[in-house]
């Protein structure tokens, strides 16, 4: 059990998760400050324009409800938290979408045929036209290995 735990910790998954949590919390702090410093005042300004109040605090407190003295439901804070959540989710969605697109592009580039693949196809087509047998990838690889060994042997005998 200890060895499995050691593999789990060393495997990198836990480290990736820890880095993600730290970056996520730092990112959340940034979004929270944007909401509190920019968006909440804009919402307050909009509500103040509608209600005709001049004070930002009183315009946002219009969203609060106090059924009895000493008990206040602060719906303005809930709206602020919801805006923070929606913005964080949207920005993370954009980041994940961009990362997936970059990953997909890398995979497509890796899977793209190289010049050797085209040359092998041309060679095979020419062999078929001439009535010669077409080589498989295994035969080609073994021939390439034999050719490189022969070249190495001939260089060694010359020296």
SEDREN-217933 format. One record per residue: residue number from 1; residue in three letters; z negated, x negated, y of N, C-alpha, C in turn. Coordinates in steps of 0.02 Angstrom, whole numbers, plus 50000, padded with zeros to 5 digits. Atoms other than C-alpha are relative to their C-alpha. Example, Ala and Ser with C-alpha at 12.3 -4.5 7.8 and 13.67 -1.06 7.14 Angstrom:
BEGIN
  resi  resn   n_c3   n_c1   n_c2  ca_c3  ca_c1  ca_c2   c_c3   c_c1   c_c2
     1   ALA  50000  49955  49941  49610  49385  49775  50000  49955  50060
     2   SER  50003  50042  49941  49643  49316  49947  49963  50039  50055
This chain:
BEGIN
  resi  resn   n_c3   n_c1   n_c2  ca_c3  ca_c1  ca_c2   c_c3   c_c1   c_c2
     1   UNK  50000  49959  49940  50000  50000  50000  50000  49957  50063
     2   UNK  50002  50044  49942  49960  49857  50118  50068  49968  50012
     3   UNK  49934  50032  49992  50129  49775  50084  50050  50050  50029
     4   UNK  49956  49949  49972  50218  49939  50121  49987  50010  50074
     5   UNK  50017  49994  49930  50123  49955  50284  50026  49941  50040
     6   UNK  49976  50060  49968  50167  49776  50327  50076  50004  50011
     7   UNK  49927  49992  49993  50352  49811  50294  50017  50051  50054
     8   UNK  49989  49947  49951  50340  49968  50400  49991  49972  50071
     9   UNK  50015  50028  49934  50263  49874  50547  50052  49947  50019
    10   UNK  49954  50055  49986  50377  49722  50533  50072  50025  50002
    11   UNK  49932  49975  50006  50532  49827  50496  50034  50013  50066
    12   UNK  49969  49990  49935  50562  49857  50680  49998  50072  50024
    13   UNK  50001  49931  49980  50551  50045  50678  49941  50015  50046
    14   UNK  50060  49988  49959  50375  50044  50748  50007  49967  50068
    15   UNK  49990  50034  49936  50421  49917  50881  50049  50038  50044
    16   UNK  49952  49961  49962  50572  50019  50933  49967  50063  50028
    17   UNK  50035  49940  49978  50463  50174  50942  49951  49984  50056
    18   UNK  50048  50020  49947  50330  50083  51045  50036  49986  50065
    19   UNK  49962  50014  49939  50460  50020  51168  50025  50065  50031
    20   UNK  49977  49935  49975  50531  50196  51181  49946  50039  50034
    21   UNK  50056  49963  49970  50361  50271  51217  49981  49970  50068
    22   UNK  50018  50032  49937  50322  50142  51352  50053  50014  50054
    23   UNK  49947  49987  49952  50491  50162  51436  50000  50074  50019
    24   UNK  50003  49929  49986  50477  50351  51421  49944  50018  50048
    25   UNK  50055  49985  49954  50308  50354  51506  50014  49974  50071
    26   UNK  49982  50027  49935  50371  50242  51646  50053  50044  50033
    27   UNK  49948  49956  49975  50524  50353  51664  49971  50067  50024
    28   UNK  50032  49937  49981  50415  50509  51670  49963  49992  50067
    29   UNK  50034  50012  49936  50313  50431  51811  50050  50001  50058
    30   UNK  49948  50000  49947  50474  50403  51911  50022  50072  50014
    31   UNK  49977  49932  49990  50533  50581  51883  49946  50042  50034
    32   UNK  50055  49963  49969  50362  50650  51928  49996  49986  50075
    33   UNK  50002  50017  49929  50364  50556  52092  50060  50030  50038
    34   UNK  49941  49970  49968  50541  50618  52130  49987  50075  50011
    35   UNK  50013  49928  49994  50486  50797  52097  49947  50012  50054
    36   UNK  50054  49990  49952  50324  50781  52197  50020  49979  50071
    37   UNK  49982  50025  49934  50401  50682  52340  50062  50029  50030
    38   UNK  49936  49975  49975  50572  50763  52354  50010  50074  49986
    39   UNK  49980  49932  50019  50599  50923  52259  49948  50052  50020
    40   UNK  50052  49952  49981  50431  51008  52286  50000  50013  50076
    41   UNK  49994  49985  49928  50443  50984  52476  50063  50040  50017
    42   UNK  49940  49960  49988  50622  51052  52470  49989  50073  49982
    43   UNK  50015  49931  50020  50563  51205  52374  49952  50032  50052
    44   UNK  50047  49974  49949  50418  51224  52499  50036  50015  50065
    45   UNK  49962  49989  49939  50538  51208  52644  50042  50063  49993
    46   UNK  49960  49940  50013  50651  51341  52567  49956  50063  50003
    47   UNK  50046  49943  50000  50503  51458  52536  49973  50013  50071
    48   UNK  50024  49993  49931  50438  51424  52713  50053  50033  50044
    49   UNK  49946  49969  49960  50608  51471  52785  50005  50074  49984
    50   UNK  49995  49929  50019  50607  51634  52688  49939  50039  50026
    51   UNK  50061  49965  49981  50426  51680  52724  49983  49994  50074
    52   UNK  50013  50008  49929  50425  51618  52903  49938  49959  50015
    53   UNK  50058  50043  49987  50275  51502  52883  50022  49932  50024
    54   UNK  49983  50066  49974  50269  51334  52969  49967  49945  49960
    55   UNK  50037  50050  50038  50147  51243  52856  50025  49997  49928
    56   UNK  49974  50009  50068  50213  51170  52693  49950  50023  49948
    57   UNK  50052  49981  50048  50048  51196  52602  49994  50076  49995
    58   UNK  50006  49927  50003  50038  51379  52650  50062  50031  49971
    59   UNK  49939  49971  50030  50219  51407  52600  49998  49993  49924
    60   UNK  50005  50008  50073  50186  51336  52426  49942  50041  49971
    61   UNK  50056  49961  50025  50021  51427  52412  50017  50074  49994
    62   UNK  49979  49931  50008  50116  51590  52424  50014  50015  49927
    63   UNK  49988  49992  50071  50157  51560  52241  49935  50004  49960
    64   UNK  50065  49997  50034  49971  51550  52198  49973  50071  50003
    65   UNK  50029  49932  50004  49875  51705  52147  49926  49993  49987
    66   UNK  50072  50002  50007  49689  51731  52167  49973  50072  49993
    67   UNK  50024  49931  50010  49627  51894  52086  49929  50010  50024
    68   UNK  50069  49997  49975  49446  51855  52130  49984  49935  50035
    69   UNK  50017  50062  49966  49364  51728  52244  49978  49946  49950
    70   UNK  50017  50056  50044  49351  51559  52158  50046  49992  49940
    71   UNK  49952  50003  50055  49486  51598  52029  50070  50001  50029
    72   UNK  49933  50004  49972  49659  51540  52077  50049  49976  49946
    73   UNK  49946  50020  50044  49815  51533  51970  50053  49965  50043
    74   UNK  49955  50040  49959  49923  51394  52041  50069  49998  49969
    75   UNK  49933  49996  50027  50098  51446  51997  50047  49947  50030
    76   UNK  49961  50054  49969  50167  51316  52118  49998  49937  49959
    77   UNK  50007  50059  50044  50099  51178  52005  50040  50009  49936
    78   UNK  49962  49986  50061  50177  51262  51853  50074  49991  50013
    79   UNK  49929  50008  49982  50346  51271  51941  50017  49927  50007
    80   UNK  49988  50072  49992  50331  51087  51987  50003  49966  49932
    81   UNK  50000  50030  50067  50289  51040  51806  50063  50020  49962
    82   UNK  49939  49978  50033  50436  51144  51743  50061  49962  50027
    83   UNK  49944  50038  49970  50555  51058  51865  49999  49928  49974
    84   UNK  50006  50067  50027  50489  50889  51808  50026  49997  49928
    85   UNK  49978  49998  50069  50517  50936  51626  50076  50008  49995
    86   UNK  49928  49988  50003  50693  51001  51656  50039  49939  50023
    87   UNK  49966  50060  49976  50744  50848  51757  49995  49943  49950
    88   UNK  50009  50053  50050  50671  50728  51629  50045  50012  49940
    89   UNK  49957  49983  50056  50759  50818  51488  50073  49990  50015
    90   UNK  49929  50006  49982  50925  50823  51580  50021  49927  50006
    91   UNK  49983  50071  49992  50921  50638  51627  50000  49965  49933
    92   UNK  50000  50030  50067  50872  50588  51450  50061  50023  49960
    93   UNK  49940  49976  50033  51014  50697  51385  50061  49960  50021
    94   UNK  49943  50038  49975  51137  50605  51496  49998  49928  49972
    95   UNK  50006  50068  50026  51069  50435  51440  50019  49997  49926
    96   UNK  49985  49999  50072  51078  50481  51255  50074  50012  49989
    97   UNK  49929  49986  50007  51253  50552  51277  50041  49938  50015
    98   UNK  49964  50061  49982  51312  50392  51362  49992  49947  49945
    99   UNK  50012  50049  50054  51231  50284  51226  50040  50018  49938
   100   UNK  49960  49979  50058  51314  50387  51089  50074  49987  50010
   101   UNK  49930  50013  49985  51482  50372  51175  50016  49926  49994
   102   UNK  49990  50072  50005  51462  50183  51189  49999  49978  49927
   103   UNK  50005  50017  50071  51411  50173  51006  50064  50022  49963
   104   UNK  49939  49974  50031  51560  50280  50953  50059  49955  50018
   105   UNK  49945  50044  49978  51678  50169  51055  49997  49934  49963
   106   UNK  50008  50063  50037  51607  50013  50971  50023  50009  49928
   107   UNK  49980  49988  50069  51631  50090  50799  50076  50008  49994
   108   UNK  49928  49992  50001  51810  50139  50841  50035  49933  50008
   109   UNK  49970  50066  49991  51848  49963  50901  49993  49958  49937
   110   UNK  50011  50038  50062  51773  49890  50743  50046  50025  49945
   111   UNK  49957  49971  50053  51876  50008  50635  50074  49994  50017
   112   UNK  49930  50006  49980  52037  49977  50733  50034  49946  49959
   113   UNK  49965  50050  50040  52167  49886  50630  50016  49937  50042
   114   UNK  49985  50063  49966  52194  49704  50673  50070  49979  49981
   115   UNK  49931  50023  50011  52358  49607  50674  50012  49984  49927
   116   UNK  49992  50017  50071  52329  49546  50496  50014  50061  49957
   117   UNK  49988  49938  50037  52324  49725  50434  50073  50022  50008
   118   UNK  49930  49981  49988  52492  49762  50515  50048  49953  49963
   119   UNK  49958  50049  50035  52566  49602  50446  50000  50011  49925
   120   UNK  50004  49986  50072  52504  49645  50272  50042  50062  49982
   121   UNK  49959  49940  50012  52585  49817  50285  50075  49983  50001
   122   UNK  49930  50020  49995  52750  49739  50340  50020  49961  49938
   123   UNK  49987  50040  50060  52740  49613  50197  50009  50045  49939
   124   UNK  49996  49955  50058  52708  49753  50072  50064  50041  50002
   125   UNK  49938  49962  49994  52853  49856  50139  50062  49958  49982
   126   UNK  49945  50045  50017  52970  49707  50127  50003  49986  49925
   127   UNK  50003  50011  50073  52913  49673  49948  50026  50062  49963
   128   UNK  49976  49939  50032  52945  49855  49903  50076  50006  50006
   129   UNK  49928  49998  49991  53120  49847  49977  50036  49952  49954
   130   UNK  49970  50051  50042  53157  49690  49876  49987  50013  49926
   131   UNK  50015  49984  50069  53088  49769  49718  49947  49956  49970
   132   UNK  50054  50043  50024  52944  49646  49705  49935  50040  49997
   133   UNK  50064  49964  50004  52768  49701  49656  49960  49991  50065
   134   UNK  50042  50001  49939  52651  49743  49800  49931  49975  49980
   135   UNK  50066  50028  50014  52490  49643  49806  49945  50046  50025
   136   UNK  50059  49963  49976  52321  49726  49819  49958  49954  50042
   137   UNK  50045  50040  49958  52184  49667  49936  49965  49946  49960
   138   UNK  50036  50048  50042  52093  49581  49793  50045  49941  49983
   139   UNK  49954  50054  50016  52248  49482  49743  50013  49957  50061
   140   UNK  49987  50036  49938  52282  49434  49923  49941  49954  50017
   141   UNK  50059  50040  49984  52103  49374  49949  49994  49942  49952
   142   UNK  50006  50055  50047  52104  49271  49789  50055  49948  50012
   143   UNK  49947  50047  49984  52273  49194  49837  49982  49960  50062
   144   UNK  50020  50036  49939  52207  49151  50010  49947  49948  49984
   145   UNK  50052  50047  50020  52055  49070  49931  50030  49941  49963
   146   UNK  49968  50054  50038  52164  48971  49810  50040  49955  50046
   147   UNK  49961  50039  49953  52280  48916  49952  49956  49955  50041
   148   UNK  50045  50041  49959  52134  48856  50058  49969  49944  49957
   149   UNK  50028  50052  50044  52062  48762  49907  50053  49947  49987
   150   UNK  49947  50048  50012  52232  48682  49873  50010  49956  50061
   151   UNK  49992  50039  49939  52246  48629  50055  49943  49949  50008
   152   UNK  50058  50044  49996  52071  48555  50049  50008  49943  49950
   153   UNK  49990  50051  50051  52112  48463  49886  50053  49949  50021
   154   UNK  49946  50045  49980  52274  48392  49957  49977  49955  50057
   155   UNK  50027  50042  49945  52183  48330  50113  49953  49948  49971
   156   UNK  50047  50048  50030  52050  48248  50004  50037  49945  49963
   157   UNK  49963  50051  50037  52179  48159  49896  50038  49955  50046
   158   UNK  49963  50042  49953  52274  48096  50048  49954  49949  50032
   159   UNK  50046  50046  49966  52119  48015  50123  49971  49950  49954
